[in-house]
Amino acid sequence: MRMQPRSKWIIGLGLAAAIVAGVAVAKPLNGEMGVYLDDAGNVVGTYQVSCDGVFSYSGTRTSNSVANGHLFCNLP
């Protein structure tokens, strides 16, 4: 069974939407802390986004980041 051009276009549009949603989710949230990893999985840097949204990091920034904690923001 061969796919019609319209089906390929719809599948491509769906994949593009999924990628855009993934990138939006990947943005650090206020109060998030995490680490940057190199290709071998070693920690080479850290980052933090304050409760006010101020981003800071130390070490080396890479495209491979992992969130590993959250600050307690806006407590009563």
Buried (B, 14 or more C-beta within 10 A) or exposed (E): EEEEEEEEEEEEEEEEEEEEEEEEEEEBEBBBBBBBBEEEEEEBBBBBBBEEEEEEBEEEEEEEBEBEEBEEEEEE
